[in-house]
Amino acid sequence: MLELTPDRKVEELSCYPLDYYGTCPNVGDTIVAAYFAEPTFYSVQRRYFVKESSEFSGWALIVREIDPTGPPEELWREWQASTKFWDEVAEQEEEEDRQALKARLEERLGRTVNKARPKTPRPVKKKRTSSKSNGGP
């Protein structure tokens, strides 16, 4: 992916493989890249298939940064809200699975199972060497 800068120069932006996008984006598609804290919105201006050799070939996208005001920005906020919601659902399901597993374990053992305590490191015992291997008697 190469960015068309305001001074009309082309600079490499990323080199992700095609499967990163799912399919090769078409001219007119918008790519939302959240490489840093804030997302940047790019419009695909052109796409080229480059066949440098039999081993090195692929799609090159020429993109231009666009103003995200309106639907692109709204889409990004909704996407983030959905991601947060589904992450919370996944965490809740994991906790429910842990509780169910604990209950089954307690039922089978016939006693309460305490939460796992972090293991404290045990001191490492040094191996004693025999006096014969030390050159002793």
N, C-alpha and C positions, 0 to 999 in steps of 0.2 A: 504494500500500500504506500503510495507516494502522494505527498501533499503538494498541491499547486498553491504556492505562497502568493501574497498580495502583489509582490513584484514579479510575478509570472515565472518564478523558478520552480523546479520540481525537486523536492527533497524527500528522501526515504523517511517514512513514518513508522512502519512496522514491517515485519517479514513473517507473519503468521502463515502457516500452511492453509490451503483452501478449506480443509475440513473444520478449521476454526470457525468459519462463517456458516458452515452447513452446506451452502452452495456458493458459487461465485456471485457476489452482489451485482445487480444490473445497474446500468446508467439510470440515475434518478433515485436510486435507493439511498436511504440515510443510514449511516453507521454511527452508533453512539459508543464512544470509547471512553471508558472510565479508567484510564491508566493511572491517574492521580486521584486526589480527593474529589474533584469536580469533574463531571463528564464533559466531553467535547463532542460536538455534533459535526459530522462530515457528510457532504453530499457526493455521491459517486458521479464524477464528470465524464470519465471515459474508462474503458477497460480494454486491455490488450492481452492476447495470448502470446507469450514469448517462448520461442523454442531455440534456446542457445545451443543445445546439443541433445543427443538422445537421452542423456541422463538429467540434464538441467533444463526444465521447461515449466511453465506455469502461468497463471494469470497475474497481471500487474494492474492495479487499480489506481487511477488518478482521482484524488478526492480534494474537495475544497471545504474549509471550515465554514459553517453556516451559523446564523443566529438561531438559538434554540427557542426563542420566544414563541409561545403558542403550543400547538399540538406536540412538537418534539419534547419540550420541557415537561408538559403535562404527562406524557407517556413515561418519561423517566421517573417522575415522582410516583406514579401509580406502580411502576415496575418495582421500585424500591419498597413501597408499602406492602406489595404482595410478597416480595422476598422475605421481609421481616415477619409477616403473618405466617408464612409456611415454615420458616425456621422455628418460630415459637410452637407451631403445631408439632413439628418433628421432635422438639425437645420434650414436650408434654407426653408424646407417645413413648419416647425412650424412658421417661420417668415411670410411666404406667407399666411398661414392660419390666423394668427393674423391680417395681413393687410386686408384680405378679410372680416373678421368678423367686423373689425373697419369700413370699407367702407359700409357694410350692415347696421350697427348700425347708422352711420351718415346719410345714406339715409332715414332710418325710422324716425330718430329724426329731420331731416332737419337742422342739425347743426354739427359743427366740434366737434369731441370727442377728448379731450386731453388725453395724456398718463396718466395712473394711477399714482398718486403721493403716495409716501409712507405715511401711516397714522401716524400722530403724536399721541402719547399716551395722553389721556385726564386725567386731575387730577381726582383722586378718591374722591368722596364726602363721608364724613363720615355721617352715619345715626345719627340723633339726637334722643336721647332717651327722653321719656317724664319724667317729674319730678316725676310722680307717680311711675314709675318703678325704680327710683333711690332712693326711700325712702324719697322723698321730700314731700311738702304739697299736 
